[in-house]
Amino acid sequence: MQNSTGVAERRFGKINWLGLYTLSWREIRRFLGVWSQTLAAPLVTAGLFLAVFSLAFGSNRAPVMGVPFLHFLAPGILMMTVIQNAFANTSSSIMIAKVQGNIVDTLMPPLSPFELMLGYLAGAVARGLFVAVAISGVLIVVLGLPLAHPIWALVFTLLGSVFLGGLGILAGIVAQKFDQMAAITNFVVTPLSFLSGTFYSIERLPEAMQIATHFNPIFYLIDGVRFGMIGASDSSPWLGLTVCLLSCGVVCGLSWYWLRTGYRLKP
């Protein structure tokens, strides 16, 4: 790890574009190789969520934020699926490499910690975008869902993929066994994504829970995509953009530091 870092530092900050491309393409090919699990399955899951809520509430559910309930619900389900897949891409890649003992094959080449982080994040962002495009295409065709502000929707999708991809790097480094990774997913990532306004407007929550929700970065990701798709949200998209950028900076900074020091990666 230190040898590869030293080589990178002797290049005076220049990026090893070939190495970065190779790592990024490896991460992308890894999920494309099992597309039925990584791309088709999320699409089916999102469709099941919408089908269940549609059957449960039908046309009796009052509009939310001035739009039909399913239109309100769809952006939250889209973002929830995107971030879960971005997290799974980086965390599983590092976790599997550690368990199989071949993580050294990634750490030994002349790649700086920054390049390693970018390579892993490239896979997470690509998978997030693939999932987002597939689900949004279905939503537009089946529900007639409009895209009020597509640029905002794209920006928050990218930020969500980066943020959860960075968290996935941290989780993959911390976890030593698959059950530890499952615990992080079940007790951290899933609750944060479900309790962030995915299925409801936070205006319906008690005041204390509203305040707590505003400390959850995933709330701003979902709220931002909702603004991009239906033009309505619980908070300002500019506030959400600021919080999400800061959150991505913190997570990516810690990921870079742990990759640089070899925390829980060195034998």
C-alpha angles and dihedrals in degrees: 000000000000092000093055091045091051092052090050092049091050087059087068096239096311113148120242094228095180093051092044092049091048094051092044093049091047090055092047094047089049093066096033089058090064098034093151089065101034103037111014096042095056089050091053092046092052090049091051091052091053093044093051094049091045092053093043097050104017114176093325094084112101118238116271120216088354096301134094113280094246090052089052092047099046099072091050092052090046094053094042089055093046096052094044090054093045090052092047093051098058098032095050093045094055094037094052092046090052095047093046091046096236098110086106089069088065097041099047102060117090095271121133120226088254091054091047090052092048092049093053092044091051089062092048093049093046092050091046092051093047090053093044094051093048095048096041090050091055092045093052093049100039102034099026087234112182126223103225096176110009094177091058090048091051093047094052091044090055092046091048091052092048094046096048091038088057091047088050090056090052092047092048090052095046099043117080098180136034093247089057089052090048089052092053091049096046100040102033115020100036097046092046091052095044095045096051105084096280094134102020145028110260088227086082092060126092113265094255092054091047090056091047091049091057088064091059111092091201089064089063092047092054093041091050094052089046089055090048093052106035101016095239132096144162094243140022113285089221091058089047091050091052094048093046093049091050091047092050090049093052095046095044091046092054091045090053092048094050091047089049094051095038092234109188089346101086116083 
